[in-house]
């Protein structure tokens, strides 16, 4: 589905002037529902003037009324009288307006804290910053570190929720491939996780020992008999070693 020109400005107008749901506006403008909710709360797209899609021919009044009556329906953009080329994906760092460049460290701190799986290149493309700045915030050596407060970059308007979700999904797939490769190199089946050395070498002190079998009565009396026989033999041996002086005493 083709999105209208200036989607955020169009979303601002639809939020202020229609009874459409957040999902309907998000699908029509190519935004995330959370972004539309942020626009309604005044957290996103601050200072952006709404653009009427009806006056510029991107939406008809009948289509708008149809979707307002049926919340499950979605808006269809009007056919343009001119062929508008599709926007090409941008490569490289994102351009950040001068008014928002002071807010980039806050966005970087939020991404580093909440999405550690993102690498420096992905964060740089999301908020339009450089790797040295990201590294200084990671290591907490930034010159203004004491004044940095983590803030969602979507709320600051530095990136869209769709772009953020896309990068997070890519990093999750990359981490999954890394774990599979590591498991293959170590010879462990997929899904198994190597345990820490502390776990594998720990002494199992809590495992109860197996109780010894109870002795039988025959074994007990047999041992007692053998012990008494041994004592009797010792007595006989002592009697054999006695002399006359030991019995009658010396004079």
C-alpha positions, -999 to +999 in steps of 0.1 A: +000+000+000+013+035-010+017+059+019+007+095+016+032+124+013+044+137+046+029+108+066+035+123+101+019+156+092-010+136+077-012+115+109-013+146+130-043+160+110-061+126+112-057+124+149-069+159+155-098+160+130-112+125+127-125+096+149-103+070+132-086+044+154-048+044+159-045+012+138-064+028+109-042+059+109-010+038+114-018+016+084-027+045+061+003+066+070+028+037+072+036+043+109+036+022+140+005+023+162+027+034+191+038+064+171+002+074+164-005+070+201+025+092+209+011+118+185-022+118+203-005+121+236+017+150+224+049+130+228+057+125+191+057+150+162+057+180+184+057+212+163+046+194+132+016+211+115-012+188+103-016+182+066-051+177+053-051+147+030-085+155+015-075+190+003-044+177-015-062+149-032-048+119-013-080+109+004-117+113-004-144+124+020-165+093+013-136+070+021-130+088+054-166+086+064-167+049+055-138+040+078-151+062+106-183+042+106-165+008+105-134+006+128-124-026+111-120-010+077-088+006+064-084+037+044-075+034+007-054+062-007-069+080-037-055+075-071-030+102-080-033+121-112+005+122-115+030+093-112+050+098-080+082+077-079+086+055-049+110+067-023+144+050-024+158+036+009+184+059+023+220+046+029+244+059+054+238+080+085+204+096+090+201+134+088+192+149+121+178+185+123+198+210+143+170+214+168+173+177+177+210+171+177+213+179+214+189+150+221+209+124+203+230+114+234+198+107+253+185+085+225+219+066+223+218+060+261+183+045+258+193+022+229+225+011+247+205+003+279+174-013+264+188-029+232+224-040+239+222-064+209+224-034+185+259-027+172+274+008+168+267+010+131+230+002+136+226+028+163+244+053+142+220+048+113+190+050+136+197+083+152+223+098+128+254+098+150+290+087+149+307+056+164+330+076+187+300+093+203+283+059+208+315+044+222+320+072+247+284+067+260+289+030+263+321+035+283+305+064+302+333+088+292+311+113+274+319+149+283+283+155+293+276+121+308+261+135+340+234+153+321+224+125+298+190+109+305+179+078+285+149+087+263+132+067+236+144+079+202+109+074+188+095+098+213+122+123+204+114+119+167+149+107+158+136+075+142+104+056+136+091+026+156+091+006+124+128+012+117+136+004+154+117-028+153+134-037+120+169-033+134+160-052+166+147-081+145+178-081+124+201-081+154+181-110+169+185-131+138+222-123+138+226-134+174+207-166+166+230-174+138+260-167+160+248-191+187+241-219+161+276-214+147+291-216+182+271-247+190+283-263+157+320-255+165+317-269+200+299-301+188+268-295+209+234-300+194+213-270+186+193-257+215+218-269+241+237-243+261+271-248+275+272-247+313+295-225+333+327-240+347+314-233+382+283-254+375+301-283+360+329-285+385+309-279+417+308-305+444+274-320+447+271-315+485+233-315+486+229-350+469+219-374+497+241-405+501+227-439+494+218-457+527+237-488+535+220-522+535+208-534+569+229-564+582+213-598+584+210-617+618+231-646+605+259-623+597+258-606+631+258-639+651+285-653+628+307-623+636+300-626+673+309-663+672+341-657+654+350-629+678+344-652+709+365-680+693+393-656+687+392-644+724+392-680+736+422-689+715+440-659+730+432-671+765+445-706+757+477-691+742+482-671+774+477-703+795+503-721+774+529-694+782+523-696+820+552-709+842+552-724+877+564-692+892+534-673+876+510-699+892+525-705+927+544-673+930+581-669+937+595-676+972 
